[in-house]
Amino acid sequence: EASIIGSAMAVDPARDWMVPQYRELMATVHHGLPLEVITAQYLGKIAPGRIPDGVRVLPTQVSIAAQLPQATGLAWGLRLRGQDSVVITYIGDGGSSEGDFHEALNLAGVVKAPIVFFLQNNQWAISTSRRVQSATKSFALRAAGYGFEGVEVDGNDVMAVYDAACDAVERARSGGGPSLIEAVTYRMSFHNTTDNPSRYQDPKEFEEARTRDPIERVQKYLATFGLWDPKREAAWIEEIREENERALEHAMGAAAPQPEDVFANVYQEPPPRVLRQRAELVDGGGG
């Protein structure tokens, strides 16, 4: 939570772009993607690529690291247009072993793209330990090979993450090029519904990680300034629950997509062949 929220708060939804993978739901909501849209996507009511106008969030990517080259291209394009926008994109420790990771960071360094690569190191890529994922002492050290700044930060400290991300965003916006931020944290749950981490995680390591819970840490921090208390927390949780219920109700009541919707939001001006294909489908010739 600290890694994702702290980094998301460092970028400006009005001018900066976010290129997520599949774990940054909280970040995309903060960046302006309506919860109703996200819920409708999960229920198959609208295609994942349907992003509302004015929201600078690219579609969620589930293929590991495949969004990184697109993020670099987006950032490069913004620089060529003379805009002061910055791109932030996300990846995990396991994703850093993908070829797209190298290609995206290498090009970003060459063209000095205004981009922040945010790597959340939770120590496990399914059952593959960070220890055998890379021989580097820190993933942040890999940035030097691409000619730009790399920073390691406590991924359970939302304020530390925010500060590191703000520095990286300002560096990118001022023409200083990319940054790679490694937020060091620990995966406290299953990777997926078929996973059993008790088969490979060290129980002592897991329990030690529990003592660094980011939510408890930020609650204690806010409480020292009188900004957090149980009554306020209960009211906030209820407010969020109602917001989620409204989004779910809206999505449940939304109409199912039509076959011809697959042609929407692909081209700004569809070429003739695409228009013909759509017409054939609508007229019953699409099988």
C-alpha positions as CSV (number, residue, x, y, z in Angstrom):
1,E,0.0,0.0,0.0
2,A,2.7,2.5,0.9
3,S,4.7,1.8,-2.3
4,I,1.7,2.3,-4.6
5,I,0.0,5.2,-2.8
6,G,3.2,7.1,-2.0
7,S,4.4,7.0,-5.7
8,A,0.9,7.9,-7.1
9,M,0.7,11.0,-5.0
10,A,3.9,12.3,-6.5
11,V,2.5,12.7,-10.0
12,D,0.0,15.2,-11.2
13,P,-3.2,13.7,-12.7
14,A,-3.8,16.9,-14.7
15,R,-0.6,16.6,-16.8
16,D,1.2,13.3,-15.9
17,W,0.6,9.9,-17.3
18,M,0.3,6.5,-15.5
19,V,1.1,3.2,-17.1
20,P,0.1,0.4,-14.7
21,Q,0.3,-3.3,-14.7
22,Y,-2.3,-5.2,-12.7
23,R,-1.5,-4.3,-9.0
24,E,-1.9,-0.6,-9.1
25,L,-5.6,-0.3,-8.6
26,M,-5.3,2.3,-5.8
27,A,-2.9,4.4,-7.9
28,T,-5.2,4.5,-10.9
29,V,-8.1,5.6,-8.8
30,H,-6.0,8.3,-7.3
31,H,-5.0,9.4,-10.8
32,G,-8.6,9.8,-11.9
33,L,-9.8,6.5,-13.2
34,P,-13.4,6.2,-11.9
35,L,-14.1,3.2,-9.7
36,E,-17.3,2.6,-11.7
37,V,-15.2,2.1,-14.8
38,I,-12.8,-0.3,-13.1
39,T,-15.7,-2.4,-11.6
40,A,-17.4,-2.5,-15.0
41,Q,-14.2,-3.8,-16.6
42,Y,-13.9,-6.5,-14.0
43,L,-17.5,-7.7,-14.7
44,G,-16.9,-7.7,-18.4
45,K,-19.4,-4.8,-19.0
46,I,-16.8,-2.7,-20.8
47,A,-13.5,-3.4,-22.4
48,P,-10.3,-2.7,-20.4
49,G,-9.1,-0.3,-23.0
50,R,-12.1,2.0,-22.5
51,I,-10.5,4.9,-20.6
52,P,-12.6,8.1,-20.1
53,D,-11.5,11.2,-21.8
54,G,-9.2,13.4,-19.7
55,V,-7.9,10.5,-17.6
56,R,-4.2,10.0,-18.2
57,V,-4.1,6.3,-17.3
58,L,-3.3,3.7,-19.9
59,P,-5.1,0.3,-19.9
60,T,-4.1,-2.2,-17.3
61,Q,-1.4,-4.6,-18.5
62,V,-1.5,-8.3,-17.4
63,S,1.4,-9.5,-19.5
64,I,4.4,-9.0,-17.3
65,A,6.6,-6.0,-18.3
66,A,4.8,-5.6,-21.7
67,Q,3.7,-2.1,-20.8
68,L,7.2,-0.7,-20.2
69,P,8.2,-0.1,-23.9
70,Q,4.9,1.7,-24.4
71,A,5.5,3.8,-21.3
72,T,8.9,4.8,-22.6
73,G,7.5,5.6,-26.0
74,L,4.8,7.7,-24.4
75,A,7.4,9.6,-22.4
76,W,9.6,10.1,-25.4
77,G,6.7,11.5,-27.4
78,L,5.8,13.9,-24.6
79,R,9.4,15.2,-24.6
80,L,9.4,15.6,-28.4
81,R,6.3,17.6,-28.2
82,G,7.8,19.9,-25.6
83,Q,5.3,19.1,-22.9
84,D,6.4,19.1,-19.2
85,S,4.5,15.9,-18.5
86,V,6.0,12.9,-16.8
87,V,5.2,9.2,-17.1
88,I,5.2,6.8,-14.2
89,T,5.1,3.0,-14.8
90,Y,5.2,0.0,-12.5
91,I,6.9,-3.4,-12.4
92,G,7.8,-6.0,-9.8
93,D,11.0,-7.7,-9.0
94,G,10.1,-10.7,-11.1
95,G,9.2,-8.5,-14.1
96,S,12.7,-7.1,-14.1
97,S,13.9,-10.3,-15.7
98,E,11.8,-9.8,-18.7
99,G,13.4,-8.6,-22.0
100,D,10.9,-5.7,-22.2
101,F,12.4,-4.3,-18.9
102,H,15.9,-4.0,-20.5
103,E,14.6,-2.6,-23.8
104,A,12.5,0.0,-22.2
105,L,15.1,1.2,-19.7
106,N,17.8,1.2,-22.3
107,L,15.9,3.4,-24.7
108,A,14.6,5.6,-22.0
109,G,18.2,6.3,-20.9
110,V,19.3,7.0,-24.5
111,V,16.6,9.5,-25.3
112,K,16.4,10.9,-21.7
113,A,12.7,10.2,-21.6
114,P,10.8,11.9,-18.7
115,I,9.8,8.7,-17.0
116,V,9.9,7.0,-13.6
117,F,10.2,3.3,-13.5
118,F,8.8,2.2,-10.1
119,L,9.8,-1.3,-9.1
120,Q,8.0,-2.9,-6.2
121,N,10.3,-5.5,-4.8
122,N,8.2,-7.8,-2.6
123,Q,10.9,-10.5,-2.5
124,W,8.8,-13.1,-4.4
125,A,7.8,-13.7,-8.0
126,I,5.3,-16.4,-7.3
127,S,7.7,-18.9,-5.6
128,T,10.9,-17.5,-7.0
129,S,12.9,-15.7,-4.3
130,R,14.5,-12.4,-5.0
131,R,17.8,-14.1,-4.1
132,V,17.7,-16.1,-7.3
133,Q,16.0,-13.4,-9.4
134,S,19.1,-11.2,-9.8
135,A,22.7,-11.3,-8.6
136,T,22.6,-7.5,-8.0
137,K,22.6,-6.4,-4.4
138,S,19.9,-3.9,-5.3
139,F,17.6,-3.6,-8.3
140,A,18.1,0.1,-8.1
141,L,21.8,-0.4,-9.0
142,R,20.8,-1.6,-12.5
143,A,19.9,2.0,-13.4
144,A,23.5,2.9,-13.7
145,G,23.9,0.5,-16.6
146,Y,21.3,2.6,-18.5
147,G,22.9,5.9,-17.6
148,F,20.4,7.3,-15.1
149,E,19.5,7.5,-11.4
150,G,18.5,4.6,-9.3
151,V,17.1,4.9,-5.8
152,E,16.3,2.3,-3.1
153,V,13.6,3.2,-0.6
154,D,11.7,1.6,2.2
155,G,8.6,0.4,0.4
156,N,6.6,0.2,3.7
157,D,7.1,3.9,4.5
158,V,4.6,6.0,2.5
159,M,6.4,9.3,3.3
160,A,9.8,7.9,2.2
161,V,8.3,6.6,-1.0
162,Y,6.5,9.9,-1.7
163,D,9.8,11.9,-1.2
164,A,11.8,9.5,-3.5
165,A,9.1,9.7,-6.1
166,C,8.8,13.5,-5.9
167,D,12.5,13.8,-6.5
168,A,12.3,11.4,-9.5
169,V,9.3,13.2,-11.0
170,E,11.0,16.6,-10.6
171,R,14.2,15.3,-12.2
172,A,12.2,14.0,-15.2
173,R,10.2,17.2,-15.5
174,S,13.3,19.4,-15.5
175,G,15.0,17.4,-18.2
176,G,17.2,15.2,-16.1
177,G,15.9,12.0,-17.7
178,P,14.5,8.7,-16.2
179,S,14.8,7.2,-12.7
180,L,14.4,3.7,-11.4
181,I,13.0,3.5,-7.9
182,E,13.1,0.2,-6.0
183,A,10.6,0.1,-3.2
184,V,11.7,-2.7,-0.8
185,T,8.7,-4.5,0.8
186,Y,7.4,-8.0,1.4
187,R,4.5,-9.9,-0.1
188,M,2.1,-10.7,2.8
189,S,-0.5,-12.8,0.9
190,F,-0.9,-15.4,-1.8
191,H,0.3,-14.6,-5.3
192,N,-2.9,-16.1,-6.6
193,T,-5.7,-18.4,-5.6
194,T,-3.6,-21.5,-6.4
195,D,-0.6,-20.4,-4.5
196,N,0.5,-21.7,-1.1
197,P,3.3,-19.5,0.2
198,S,3.8,-21.7,3.3
199,R,5.6,-24.2,1.0
200,Y,8.4,-21.8,0.3
201,Q,8.3,-18.8,2.6
202,D,10.3,-18.8,5.8
203,P,7.8,-18.3,8.7
204,K,10.3,-16.2,10.7
205,E,10.9,-13.9,7.7
206,F,7.1,-13.6,7.2
207,E,6.5,-12.7,10.9
208,E,9.3,-10.2,10.9
209,A,7.7,-8.5,7.9
210,R,4.4,-8.2,9.7
211,T,6.0,-5.8,12.2
212,R,6.6,-3.3,9.4
213,D,2.9,-3.1,8.3
214,P,2.7,0.2,6.3
215,I,-0.9,0.9,7.3
216,E,-0.1,0.7,11.0
217,R,2.9,2.8,10.5
218,V,1.1,5.7,8.8
219,Q,-1.8,5.5,11.3
220,K,0.6,6.0,14.2
221,Y,2.4,8.8,12.3
222,L,-0.9,10.6,11.7
223,A,-2.1,10.0,15.2
224,T,0.8,12.0,16.6
225,F,-0.5,15.0,14.8
226,G,-4.1,14.4,15.8
227,L,-5.1,13.4,12.3
228,W,-6.1,9.8,13.0
229,D,-8.3,8.1,15.6
230,P,-10.6,5.1,15.7
231,K,-13.8,7.1,15.2
232,R,-12.4,8.8,12.1
233,E,-11.1,5.5,10.8
234,A,-14.6,3.9,11.2
235,A,-16.3,6.7,9.4
236,W,-13.8,6.6,6.6
237,I,-14.1,2.9,6.1
238,E,-17.9,3.2,5.9
239,E,-17.6,6.0,3.3
240,I,-15.3,3.8,1.2
241,R,-17.6,0.8,1.6
242,E,-20.5,2.8,0.3
243,E,-18.5,4.1,-2.6
244,N,-17.6,0.6,-3.6
245,E,-21.2,-0.6,-3.3
246,R,-22.3,2.2,-5.5
247,A,-19.7,1.3,-8.1
248,L,-20.7,-2.3,-8.0
249,E,-24.4,-1.5,-8.3
250,H,-23.6,0.7,-11.3
251,A,-21.6,-2.0,-13.0
252,M,-24.2,-4.7,-12.3
253,G,-26.8,-2.6,-14.0
254,A,-24.7,-1.6,-17.0
255,A,-25.6,-3.1,-20.4
256,A,-23.5,-5.9,-21.7
257,P,-21.1,-5.0,-24.6
258,Q,-22.1,-5.7,-28.1
259,P,-19.8,-7.6,-30.6
260,E,-19.2,-4.5,-32.7
261,D,-17.8,-2.7,-29.6
262,V,-14.5,-4.5,-30.3
263,F,-13.8,-1.9,-33.0
264,A,-14.3,1.0,-30.7
265,N,-11.3,3.0,-29.3
266,V,-8.8,1.4,-31.6
267,Y,-8.4,4.0,-34.3
268,Q,-9.0,7.7,-34.2
269,E,-10.2,7.4,-37.8
270,P,-10.9,3.7,-38.7
271,P,-9.5,2.8,-42.1
272,P,-11.9,1.4,-44.8
273,R,-11.1,-2.2,-44.2
274,V,-12.0,-1.9,-40.5
275,L,-15.2,-0.1,-41.4
276,R,-16.0,-3.0,-43.8
277,Q,-15.3,-5.6,-41.1
278,R,-17.5,-3.8,-38.6
279,A,-20.4,-3.5,-41.2
280,E,-20.1,-7.2,-42.0
281,L,-20.3,-8.1,-38.3
282,V,-23.3,-5.8,-37.6
283,D,-25.1,-7.1,-40.7
284,G,-24.6,-10.7,-39.6
285,G,-21.7,-11.6,-41.8
286,G,-19.2,-12.0,-39.0
287,G,-20.2,-15.5,-38.1
